[in-house]
Amino acid sequence: MMKNIKNILRTGAFMLLASLAVSSCTEKSDWDIDSSYSRPFGTDENGIGVEIDSKVARAVVTWSSTPSTNYYLIEISPNEMTDDTPMGADENDSQVYGNDPANRITKSPYTIDDLTANTTYYLRIKSVSGEKESRWVNYKKTFSSVKEEAILNIPSSEDLPQGQGKVRMSWEAGLAVDHFEIVATGSTDVTSRDISSAEVAAGEAWVENLKSFTEYTISIYNGNTLRGSQTVTIPGLEIESTISDITANSAVFSWEETVDVDEYACVPSTEGVPESGTKLSAGDIDAHKVTITGLASSTEYTAYAFANGSICSRITFTTKKGKPTDYTQMTWEDALANWDNLSGKVLINVSGTEGFAQEKESIASGVTNLMFWGDSQNGQVDMTIKKGIGASGVCDKVEFHNLNITDEGNTTLIYQNGASGCIKEIGVTSCTITNIRGIVRMNASTSDAMSVIIDDCVIKGLGRAATSNLYGLLLSDKVTLTSINLMISNTSVIVAKGASASQFIRHKSGQTGTVTIKDCTFYDMAGTDAFCRDTKDMTMTISNTLFAKGGVKPFYNTSSVATSLNINGLYKASDFTFGAVDWGKDYTNIPLTSDQLFPNGASEDLTFGADVPVEYKAIGDQRWNK
């Protein structure tokens, strides 16, 4: 009996101690036995997460939910917060979310949108149930907002309508923004444009009154805070335009009839894009063309067409060579009558169908410069030649300009055969040359250098009348010079073949110098002919040049291949054949035949076919791109 009483007392004492222990533990917890003092646990600090946006200064906060919670409070601050830091303290520069009854935070996650870019923040969360609040639970880490905001989207083609001088900028709807700042590249002038509340809500706005073909940087702000930038180029309305009837001082600028162009401008290409143009007359608007006058000779210009204040077309051209003023000018008749006594700089005005008598081929020794000038503003002037022209003395330059030259003697345009003279520079510009055996044949020279420039020419039937080899563009295999420079540009060579295998460019072996061919078209050549011979020591550059119909050996043999060969745009029609010694495969094969490229080629008209893609029409001599 006594043993049972002792056991009962021991058991009771143990239960009393256990009860006291439980009571003591409860007083230290977030919950009280009296429900009027109870409050929910704070969230688990290990369950708090923050995800940063890569473009917008904002963060998405997640946390573990707590029981019986009506809402949560989130506080962030660039300064560290402790249990003693009052909520929303101004001196701590903190922001509190969820305290507004109209915007309670009731569940995870929560997005904070109004962060400051490139800023490190501290964060803490509190759970609220009725009038009771948990302790603050601190995020164990800090988080940093994006270094630089980029809220503007890249404008699409639909956002950049052609020729309207505007761009639609877009961003995430509802983000806090209030204005744009617009700066043209290269300018320091800043234009500000306010953003309306409706545009803020829509997340898009048109920026207008911009210049076509101009690059801008458009930045979006909220107050003084930059929230993103985009660089855009404003597209112009691109319509087709042409330049025709080019003279030394004028040209006709025309454009397609789909747009009523109301202004035009024509400026030297070095001056850049003009802001506005000259008003067109009603007649010019209806005719869709204007005659531009007062131009400088031998100058590259760009003509611009404007519609409603924006550029809709542009085209670049070069005016014709201007008649020099420091030459003695005379008629053809006077020149021939005084041929042997001519001296200095002489310009012969060729004004009709005239030709060189056979005995007049040698230039008098007193002549330093000789120019045959086609004296007409209405097209080339006819001239015939029966024997190549050479010099009996040292002649610095011989030029042919604006002439329609026909060979009647199976000869070359220049034929220097006398060892007592030379022609240092030869220029052939804006000429048509028909049925000639060769352009320059140099058998002798007292000079140690020579330059040949052929520009803006059409050479038809090169070698066609020859009974044996053609002499090509330049033949100088019998003279040793220190340097030869050959430049052929903006020129077409049509039907070029001799009676037997020949070369178009041939120097003496070991000759140094340059050969430059650009923007040229070669049509209907013979596969047995070689384009170059003995050019190993020459520097050769070829760009934007097209070969069609027939074929040619680029080099006579392997020892003729130019050591310095620069190819930058060499093209051939699919049916044109380059010989075995080629350009090192440095050419592009166009997937069109010669007849597809040039439907009228048989009549020596190389106008591109209507169905030829525009990218192919940009190849070669551009006179055929109509």
C-alpha positions as CSV (number, residue, x, y, z in Angstrom):
1,M,0.0,0.0,0.0
2,M,2.8,2.4,1.0
3,K,4.7,1.6,-2.2
4,N,1.6,2.5,-4.3
5,I,1.2,5.9,-2.5
6,K,4.8,6.7,-3.3
7,N,4.4,5.8,-6.9
8,I,1.3,8.0,-7.2
9,L,3.1,11.0,-5.6
10,R,6.1,10.6,-8.0
11,T,3.8,10.4,-11.0
12,G,1.9,13.5,-9.9
13,A,5.1,15.5,-9.4
14,F,6.3,14.5,-12.9
15,M,3.1,15.6,-14.5
16,L,3.2,18.9,-12.6
17,L,6.7,19.6,-13.9
18,A,5.7,18.7,-17.4
19,S,2.8,21.1,-17.2
20,L,5.0,23.9,-16.0
21,A,7.5,23.2,-18.8
22,V,4.8,23.4,-21.4
23,S,3.4,26.7,-20.0
24,S,6.9,28.2,-19.9
25,C,7.6,27.2,-23.6
26,T,4.3,28.7,-24.8
27,E,5.0,32.1,-23.2
28,K,8.2,32.4,-25.4
29,S,6.4,31.5,-28.7
30,D,4.5,33.7,-31.2
31,W,1.3,32.2,-29.9
32,D,-0.4,32.8,-26.4
33,I,-2.9,30.4,-24.9
34,D,-5.3,33.3,-24.8
35,S,-6.5,33.7,-28.3
36,S,-6.9,37.5,-27.9
37,Y,-3.1,37.7,-27.8
38,S,-2.3,35.2,-30.5
39,R,-0.6,36.3,-33.7
40,P,0.5,34.3,-36.8
41,F,4.0,33.0,-37.3
42,G,6.3,35.1,-39.6
43,T,7.1,33.5,-42.9
44,D,10.1,31.2,-43.2
45,E,13.2,33.2,-44.0
46,N,14.5,30.3,-46.1
47,G,11.5,30.5,-48.3
48,I,12.0,34.1,-49.4
49,G,13.2,34.5,-53.1
50,V,13.8,37.4,-55.4
51,E,13.9,37.3,-59.2
52,I,15.3,40.3,-61.2
53,D,14.0,41.4,-64.6
54,S,16.7,41.8,-67.3
55,K,15.2,44.9,-68.9
56,V,13.0,46.7,-66.3
57,A,14.1,47.9,-62.8
58,R,11.7,45.6,-61.0
59,A,11.8,42.4,-58.9
60,V,9.4,39.5,-58.3
61,V,9.3,38.5,-54.6
62,T,8.2,35.0,-53.5
63,W,7.7,33.6,-49.9
64,S,6.2,30.8,-47.9
65,S,2.6,31.5,-46.9
66,T,1.6,31.6,-43.3
67,P,-1.7,30.3,-41.7
68,S,-4.6,32.6,-40.9
69,T,-3.0,35.5,-42.7
70,N,-5.1,38.3,-44.2
71,Y,-2.3,40.1,-45.9
72,Y,1.4,40.7,-46.0
73,L,3.7,43.7,-45.8
74,I,6.9,44.0,-47.8
75,E,9.5,46.6,-47.2
76,I,12.6,47.4,-49.2
77,S,15.4,49.8,-48.6
78,P,18.8,50.6,-50.0
79,N,19.9,50.6,-46.4
80,E,20.1,47.7,-44.0
81,M,17.0,47.2,-41.7
82,T,17.0,45.7,-38.2
83,D,14.2,44.8,-35.7
84,D,14.6,48.4,-34.4
85,T,14.1,50.1,-37.8
86,P,10.7,51.6,-37.9
87,M,8.5,50.6,-40.9
88,G,8.6,53.2,-43.7
89,A,11.2,55.3,-42.0
90,D,12.0,58.4,-44.2
91,E,15.6,58.5,-43.1
92,N,16.0,54.9,-44.3
93,D,14.7,55.7,-47.8
94,S,12.5,52.7,-47.6
95,Q,9.3,51.7,-49.5
96,V,6.5,49.7,-48.0
97,Y,4.0,47.6,-50.1
98,G,0.7,46.2,-49.0
99,N,-0.1,48.8,-46.3
100,D,-2.8,50.5,-48.5
101,P,-6.2,48.8,-47.9
102,A,-6.9,49.2,-51.6
103,N,-3.8,47.3,-52.6
104,R,-3.3,44.5,-50.0
105,I,-0.8,41.7,-50.8
106,T,-2.7,38.5,-50.1
107,K,-0.5,35.9,-51.7
108,S,2.9,35.1,-53.2
109,P,4.4,36.2,-55.6
110,Y,4.4,40.0,-55.7
111,T,6.0,42.3,-58.3
112,I,7.7,45.5,-57.3
113,D,7.9,47.8,-60.4
114,D,9.3,51.1,-59.2
115,L,12.9,50.2,-58.3
116,T,15.8,52.4,-59.1
117,A,18.2,51.0,-61.7
118,N,21.6,49.8,-60.6
119,T,20.7,49.8,-56.9
120,T,21.2,47.2,-54.1
121,Y,18.2,46.6,-51.8
122,Y,17.5,44.9,-48.4
123,L,14.0,43.3,-48.0
124,R,11.8,42.1,-45.2
125,I,8.3,40.6,-44.9
126,K,5.6,40.6,-42.2
127,S,2.4,38.6,-42.0
128,V,-0.8,40.3,-40.7
129,S,-4.0,38.7,-39.3
130,G,-6.7,41.1,-38.2
131,E,-5.0,43.5,-35.8
132,K,-2.2,41.1,-35.1
133,E,1.2,41.2,-36.9
134,S,4.1,38.7,-37.0
135,R,7.7,39.7,-36.5
136,W,9.6,41.1,-39.5
137,V,11.4,38.4,-41.4
138,N,14.5,39.6,-43.3
139,Y,15.6,38.3,-46.7
140,K,18.9,36.6,-45.9
141,K,20.6,38.2,-49.0
142,T,20.5,41.5,-50.8
143,F,19.3,41.9,-54.4
144,S,20.3,44.4,-57.1
145,S,18.1,45.8,-59.8
146,V,19.1,45.8,-63.5
147,K,22.1,48.1,-64.1
148,E,20.5,50.0,-67.0
149,E,16.8,49.7,-68.0
150,A,15.9,48.9,-71.6
151,I,12.2,49.0,-71.7
152,L,11.8,50.1,-75.3
153,N,11.2,47.4,-77.9
154,I,13.1,47.4,-81.2
155,P,10.8,48.9,-83.8
156,S,9.5,46.5,-86.5
157,S,9.1,47.3,-90.2
158,E,5.4,48.0,-89.4
159,D,6.6,50.6,-86.9
160,L,8.7,52.4,-89.5
161,P,6.4,53.3,-92.4
162,Q,8.3,54.4,-95.5
163,G,8.4,58.0,-96.4
164,Q,6.3,59.2,-93.4
165,G,9.0,60.5,-91.2
166,K,7.9,58.8,-88.0
167,V,8.4,55.7,-85.8
168,R,6.2,53.9,-83.3
169,M,8.0,53.3,-80.1
170,S,6.5,50.6,-77.7
171,W,7.1,49.3,-74.2
172,E,5.3,47.3,-71.6
173,A,2.0,48.9,-71.0
174,G,1.5,50.7,-67.7
175,L,5.2,51.3,-66.9
176,A,5.8,54.8,-65.4
177,V,7.1,57.1,-68.2
178,D,6.4,60.7,-69.1
179,H,8.5,61.8,-72.1
180,F,10.9,61.0,-75.0
181,E,14.1,62.7,-75.9
182,I,15.2,62.5,-79.6
183,V,18.6,63.2,-81.0
184,A,19.8,62.8,-84.6
185,T,23.1,61.0,-84.9
186,G,25.9,63.6,-85.1
187,S,23.8,66.4,-83.7
188,T,23.7,67.9,-80.2
189,D,20.1,69.2,-80.5
190,V,17.7,67.4,-78.2
191,T,14.0,67.4,-78.9
192,S,11.6,66.5,-76.1
193,R,8.2,64.9,-76.6
194,D,5.7,64.3,-73.8
195,I,3.9,61.0,-73.4
196,S,0.2,61.1,-72.6
197,S,-1.5,59.0,-70.0
198,A,-3.4,57.2,-72.7
199,E,0.0,56.3,-74.4
200,V,1.3,55.2,-71.0
201,A,-1.6,52.8,-70.6
202,A,-1.3,51.5,-74.2
203,G,2.5,51.2,-74.0
204,E,3.1,52.8,-77.4
205,A,3.4,56.2,-79.0
206,W,4.3,57.6,-82.4
207,V,7.4,59.9,-82.6
208,E,6.8,62.2,-85.7
209,N,8.4,65.0,-87.7
210,L,11.6,63.0,-88.3
211,K,13.8,63.2,-91.4
212,S,13.9,60.3,-93.8
213,F,17.2,58.4,-94.2
214,T,18.3,59.8,-90.9
215,E,19.5,57.9,-87.8
216,Y,18.1,58.9,-84.4
217,T,18.6,57.8,-80.8
218,I,15.2,57.9,-79.0
219,S,15.3,57.7,-75.2
220,I,12.3,57.2,-72.8
221,Y,12.2,58.8,-69.4
222,N,10.2,59.0,-66.2
223,G,11.1,62.4,-64.9
224,N,14.9,62.5,-64.9
225,T,15.2,58.7,-64.9
226,L,16.3,57.1,-68.1
227,R,14.3,53.9,-68.7
228,G,15.6,52.8,-72.1
229,S,16.9,53.9,-75.6
230,Q,16.7,52.6,-79.2
231,T,18.6,53.8,-82.3
232,V,16.5,53.8,-85.4
233,T,17.0,54.9,-89.0
234,I,13.9,56.5,-90.5
235,P,13.2,54.9,-94.0
236,G,12.4,57.1,-96.9
237,L,9.8,56.2,-99.5
238,E,11.9,54.6,-102.2
239,I,10.6,55.2,-105.7
240,E,12.6,54.7,-108.9
241,S,14.3,57.7,-110.4
242,T,16.6,58.3,-113.4
243,I,19.1,60.8,-114.6
244,S,19.3,61.5,-118.4
245,D,20.6,64.0,-120.9
246,I,23.7,64.7,-118.7
247,T,25.9,67.5,-120.0
248,A,28.8,69.4,-118.3
249,N,26.4,71.8,-116.6
250,S,22.9,70.2,-116.6
251,A,20.9,67.0,-116.3
252,V,17.3,65.8,-116.5
253,F,16.0,64.3,-113.2
254,S,12.9,62.1,-113.5
255,W,10.9,59.8,-111.3
256,E,8.1,57.3,-111.5
257,E,4.5,58.6,-111.6
258,T,3.2,56.8,-108.5
259,V,4.2,59.7,-106.3
260,D,3.6,63.4,-106.7
261,V,7.1,64.7,-106.0
262,D,6.8,68.4,-104.9
263,E,10.5,69.3,-104.2
264,Y,13.9,68.4,-105.5
265,A,17.5,69.0,-104.5
266,C,20.8,68.4,-106.3
267,V,24.0,68.8,-104.3
268,P,27.6,67.6,-104.7
269,S,27.7,64.2,-103.2
270,T,30.3,65.3,-100.6
271,E,27.8,67.7,-99.0
272,G,25.5,65.1,-97.4
273,V,21.8,64.8,-97.3
274,P,19.8,68.1,-97.6
275,E,17.0,68.9,-95.2
276,S,14.7,70.3,-97.8
277,G,14.5,71.0,-101.5
278,T,13.4,73.5,-104.1
279,K,9.7,73.7,-104.9
280,L,8.8,72.3,-108.3
281,S,6.5,74.1,-110.7
282,A,3.1,72.6,-111.4
283,G,4.4,71.7,-114.9
284,D,7.4,69.8,-113.5
285,I,5.1,68.0,-111.0
286,D,2.8,66.9,-113.7
287,A,5.7,65.8,-116.0
288,H,7.4,64.0,-113.1
289,K,10.8,65.4,-114.1
290,V,12.9,68.6,-113.9
291,T,15.9,69.9,-115.8
292,I,18.7,70.7,-113.3
293,T,21.0,73.5,-114.5
294,G,24.0,75.4,-113.2
295,L,26.0,72.3,-112.4
296,A,29.8,72.2,-112.4
297,S,31.5,70.0,-114.9
298,S,33.2,66.7,-114.0
299,T,31.5,66.7,-110.6
300,E,29.6,63.9,-108.8
301,Y,26.1,65.0,-107.6
302,T,23.3,63.4,-105.8
303,A,19.7,64.4,-106.8
304,Y,16.9,64.0,-104.2
305,A,13.2,63.9,-104.7
306,F,10.9,65.0,-101.9
307,A,7.2,64.2,-101.3
308,N,5.4,65.9,-98.4
309,G,8.7,67.0,-96.8
310,S,10.4,63.5,-96.9
311,I,12.9,62.2,-99.3
312,C,11.4,59.5,-101.5
313,S,14.3,58.9,-104.0
314,R,17.9,59.7,-104.6
315,I,20.3,59.0,-107.4
316,T,24.0,59.8,-107.9
317,F,25.5,60.9,-111.2
318,T,28.6,62.7,-112.6
319,T,28.4,65.6,-115.0
320,K,30.2,65.5,-118.3
321,K,33.7,66.8,-118.7
322,G,33.9,70.5,-119.1
323,K,35.7,72.2,-121.9
324,P,39.0,73.5,-120.6
325,T,39.7,77.2,-120.7
326,D,43.5,77.2,-121.0
327,Y,43.5,75.6,-124.4
328,T,43.7,77.3,-127.8
329,Q,40.4,76.4,-129.5
330,M,40.0,76.1,-133.2
331,T,37.7,74.4,-135.8
332,W,38.6,71.2,-137.5
333,E,39.3,73.0,-140.7
334,D,41.7,75.5,-139.1
335,A,43.5,72.8,-137.2
336,L,44.1,70.8,-140.4
337,A,45.2,73.8,-142.3
338,N,47.8,74.7,-139.7
339,W,48.6,71.1,-138.6
340,D,52.3,71.1,-138.8
341,N,52.6,74.5,-137.0
342,L,50.4,73.8,-134.0
343,S,51.9,74.2,-130.6
344,G,51.0,74.3,-126.9
345,K,47.6,73.2,-125.7
346,V,45.2,72.8,-128.6
347,L,41.5,71.9,-128.5
348,I,39.8,71.0,-131.8
349,N,36.1,71.6,-131.8
350,V,34.6,68.6,-133.8
351,S,31.2,69.7,-134.9
352,G,30.3,67.4,-137.8
353,T,31.3,64.4,-139.8
354,E,35.0,64.8,-140.0
355,G,37.9,62.5,-140.4
356,F,41.7,62.5,-140.3
357,A,43.4,62.5,-143.6
358,Q,46.0,59.7,-143.7
359,E,48.9,62.1,-143.9
360,K,47.9,64.0,-140.8
361,E,48.3,61.3,-138.2
362,S,51.5,62.7,-136.5
363,I,51.0,65.4,-134.0
364,A,53.4,68.3,-134.4
365,S,56.3,68.3,-132.1
366,G,55.3,71.7,-130.6
367,V,52.0,70.4,-129.3
368,T,52.0,69.6,-125.6
369,N,48.3,68.8,-125.2
370,L,45.8,67.9,-127.9
371,M,42.0,67.4,-127.3
372,F,39.4,66.3,-129.9
373,W,36.2,67.8,-128.4
374,G,32.7,66.8,-129.6
375,D,31.2,70.2,-129.6
376,S,27.6,69.4,-128.9
377,Q,25.2,69.4,-126.0
378,N,22.8,67.1,-127.9
379,G,24.8,63.9,-128.1
380,Q,28.1,62.7,-129.5
381,V,29.6,64.1,-132.6
382,D,30.7,61.9,-135.5
383,M,34.3,61.5,-136.4
384,T,36.1,59.0,-138.6
385,I,39.7,57.8,-138.3
386,K,41.8,56.0,-141.0
387,K,45.2,55.8,-139.2
388,G,46.2,55.9,-135.6
389,I,47.4,59.1,-134.1
390,G,51.0,59.4,-132.8
391,A,53.3,62.2,-131.7
392,S,56.5,63.4,-133.4
393,G,57.6,65.0,-130.2
394,V,56.9,64.8,-126.5
395,C,53.1,65.2,-126.0
396,D,51.9,65.2,-122.5
397,K,48.3,64.3,-123.2
398,V,45.9,63.4,-126.0
399,E,42.2,63.3,-125.3
400,F,39.0,62.3,-127.2
401,H,35.7,63.4,-125.7
402,N,32.0,63.2,-126.7
403,L,32.7,61.6,-130.0
404,N,31.2,58.8,-132.1
405,I,34.3,57.5,-133.7
406,T,34.3,55.0,-136.6
407,D,37.4,53.3,-137.9
408,E,37.7,53.2,-141.7
409,G,41.3,52.0,-141.8
410,N,41.7,48.8,-139.7
411,T,43.8,50.9,-137.3
412,T,44.1,51.9,-133.6
413,L,42.9,55.1,-132.1
414,I,46.5,55.8,-130.8
415,Y,49.4,54.4,-132.7
416,Q,52.8,55.6,-131.5
417,N,55.4,54.1,-133.9
418,G,58.0,57.0,-134.0
419,A,60.9,56.5,-131.6
420,S,61.4,60.3,-131.5
421,G,58.1,61.0,-129.7
422,C,55.7,59.8,-127.1
423,I,52.2,60.4,-125.6
424,K,52.5,60.3,-121.9
425,E,48.7,60.3,-121.1
426,I,45.8,59.1,-123.2
427,G,42.2,59.9,-122.3
428,V,39.0,58.6,-124.0
429,T,35.8,59.8,-122.3
430,S,32.1,59.7,-123.2
431,C,32.8,58.2,-126.6
432,T,31.4,55.4,-128.8
433,I,34.0,53.7,-130.9
434,T,33.0,51.3,-133.7
435,N,34.9,48.6,-135.6
436,I,38.3,49.7,-134.5
437,R,41.2,47.2,-134.4
438,G,42.6,48.5,-131.1
439,I,42.5,51.5,-128.8
440,V,46.2,52.1,-127.9
441,R,49.2,50.5,-129.7
442,M,52.5,51.7,-128.4
443,N,55.5,50.5,-130.4
444,A,58.0,53.2,-129.3
445,S,58.3,55.9,-126.8
446,T,60.8,58.5,-125.5
447,S,58.9,58.6,-122.2
448,D,59.5,56.1,-119.4
449,A,55.8,56.1,-118.3
450,M,52.4,56.1,-119.8
451,S,48.8,56.4,-118.5
452,V,45.6,55.3,-120.4
453,I,42.2,56.3,-119.1
454,I,39.0,55.0,-120.8
455,D,35.8,56.2,-119.1
456,D,32.1,56.3,-120.0
457,C,32.6,54.6,-123.4
458,V,31.0,52.0,-125.6
459,I,33.4,50.1,-127.8
460,K,31.6,48.0,-130.4
461,G,33.2,45.5,-132.7
462,L,36.7,45.7,-131.2
463,G,38.8,43.9,-133.8
464,R,35.8,43.0,-135.9
465,A,37.3,44.5,-139.1
466,A,40.7,43.0,-138.5
467,T,42.0,40.3,-140.9
468,S,44.3,39.0,-138.2
469,N,44.9,39.7,-134.5
470,L,43.0,42.5,-132.7
471,Y,45.2,44.9,-130.8
472,G,42.8,45.1,-127.9
473,L,42.6,47.9,-125.3
474,L,46.3,48.3,-124.8
475,L,49.2,46.8,-126.7
476,S,52.7,47.9,-125.6
477,D,54.8,44.7,-125.8
478,K,57.6,46.4,-127.8
479,V,58.5,49.2,-125.3
480,T,60.2,49.0,-121.9
481,L,58.7,51.6,-119.5
482,T,59.2,52.2,-115.7
483,S,55.4,52.2,-115.3
484,I,52.1,51.8,-117.1
485,N,48.7,52.7,-115.7
486,L,45.5,51.5,-117.4
487,M,42.1,52.6,-116.0
488,I,38.9,51.4,-117.6
489,S,35.6,52.4,-115.9
490,N,31.9,52.7,-116.7
491,T,32.6,51.2,-120.1
492,S,31.1,48.4,-122.3
493,V,33.1,46.4,-124.8
494,I,30.6,44.7,-127.1
495,V,31.6,42.1,-129.7
496,A,35.3,41.9,-129.1
497,K,37.2,39.2,-131.1
498,G,39.9,38.9,-133.7
499,A,40.4,36.7,-136.6
500,S,42.9,34.7,-134.6
501,A,43.9,34.4,-131.0
502,S,44.8,37.8,-129.4
503,Q,45.1,39.6,-126.1
504,F,43.1,42.6,-124.9
505,I,45.8,43.9,-122.5
506,R,49.4,43.1,-123.3
507,H,52.6,44.6,-121.9
508,K,56.2,43.7,-122.3
509,S,57.2,40.9,-119.9
510,G,58.4,42.3,-116.6
511,Q,56.5,45.6,-117.0
512,T,55.3,47.1,-113.7
513,G,52.3,49.3,-113.2
514,T,48.5,49.0,-112.5
515,V,45.4,47.8,-114.3
516,T,42.1,48.9,-112.9
517,I,38.8,47.8,-114.3
518,K,35.6,48.9,-112.5
519,D,31.9,49.1,-113.4
520,C,32.4,47.6,-116.9
521,T,30.6,45.1,-119.1
522,F,32.3,42.8,-121.6
523,Y,30.0,41.0,-124.1
524,D,30.6,38.5,-126.9
525,M,34.3,37.6,-126.6
526,A,36.1,34.6,-128.1
527,G,37.2,31.8,-125.9
528,T,40.5,31.5,-127.7
529,D,41.5,35.1,-126.8
530,A,43.3,36.0,-123.6
531,F,42.2,39.0,-121.5
532,C,45.7,39.6,-120.2
533,R,49.2,38.7,-121.3
534,D,52.6,39.3,-119.5
535,T,50.9,41.0,-116.6
536,K,52.6,39.0,-113.8
537,D,54.4,42.1,-112.4
538,M,51.3,44.4,-112.7
539,T,48.9,45.2,-109.9
540,M,45.4,44.4,-111.1
541,T,42.1,45.4,-109.5
542,I,38.7,44.4,-110.8
543,S,35.4,45.5,-109.3
544,N,31.7,45.3,-110.2
545,T,32.5,44.0,-113.7
546,L,30.4,41.6,-115.8
547,F,31.3,39.1,-118.6
548,A,28.5,37.7,-120.8
549,K,28.2,35.6,-124.0
550,G,31.1,33.6,-125.3
551,G,34.2,33.2,-123.2
552,V,37.8,34.4,-122.7
553,K,41.0,33.1,-121.0
554,P,41.6,35.6,-118.2
555,F,45.4,35.1,-118.6
556,Y,47.4,34.0,-121.6
557,N,49.3,31.5,-119.5
558,T,50.3,30.8,-115.9
559,S,53.3,33.1,-116.2
560,S,51.0,36.0,-117.1
561,V,48.9,35.8,-113.9
562,A,49.1,39.1,-111.9
563,T,50.9,38.4,-108.7
564,S,48.9,41.2,-107.1
565,L,45.3,40.4,-108.1
566,N,42.5,42.2,-106.3
567,I,39.0,40.9,-107.2
568,N,36.1,42.7,-105.6
569,G,33.0,41.9,-107.6
570,L,33.7,39.9,-110.8
571,Y,30.6,38.3,-112.3
572,K,29.8,36.2,-115.3
573,A,26.6,34.9,-117.0
574,S,25.9,31.2,-116.5
575,D,26.8,30.4,-120.1
576,F,30.0,32.5,-120.2
577,T,33.3,30.5,-120.0
578,F,36.5,31.5,-118.3
579,G,39.5,29.6,-119.6
580,A,41.8,27.3,-117.7
581,V,44.0,30.1,-116.4
582,D,41.3,31.9,-114.6
583,W,40.9,34.4,-111.8
584,G,41.6,31.9,-109.1
585,K,37.8,31.1,-108.9
586,D,37.4,34.6,-107.5
587,Y,34.2,35.3,-109.4
588,T,30.5,35.0,-109.0
589,N,28.4,32.9,-111.4
590,I,25.0,34.6,-112.1
591,P,22.2,32.0,-112.5
592,L,21.0,33.7,-115.7
593,T,22.1,33.2,-119.3
594,S,23.5,36.0,-121.5
595,D,20.2,36.1,-123.4
596,Q,18.2,36.4,-120.2
597,L,20.4,39.2,-119.0
598,F,20.5,41.0,-122.4
599,P,17.5,40.0,-124.6
600,N,18.6,42.5,-127.3
601,G,22.3,41.7,-127.1
602,A,22.4,40.5,-130.7
603,S,21.7,44.1,-131.8
604,E,24.4,45.4,-129.5
605,D,21.9,46.8,-127.1
606,L,22.8,45.6,-123.6
607,T,19.7,47.0,-121.8
608,F,18.9,44.5,-119.0
609,G,15.8,42.4,-119.5
610,A,12.7,43.5,-117.6
611,D,12.6,40.3,-115.5
612,V,16.3,40.5,-114.4
613,P,16.4,40.9,-110.6
614,V,17.4,44.4,-109.4
615,E,20.5,43.1,-107.7
616,Y,21.9,41.8,-111.0
617,K,21.1,45.1,-112.8
618,A,23.5,46.9,-110.4
619,I,26.4,44.9,-111.9
620,G,28.6,46.2,-114.7
621,D,28.2,49.4,-116.9
622,Q,25.2,51.1,-115.4
623,R,24.1,52.8,-118.7
624,W,22.1,49.6,-119.3
625,N,20.2,49.7,-116.1
626,K,17.1,51.4,-117.4
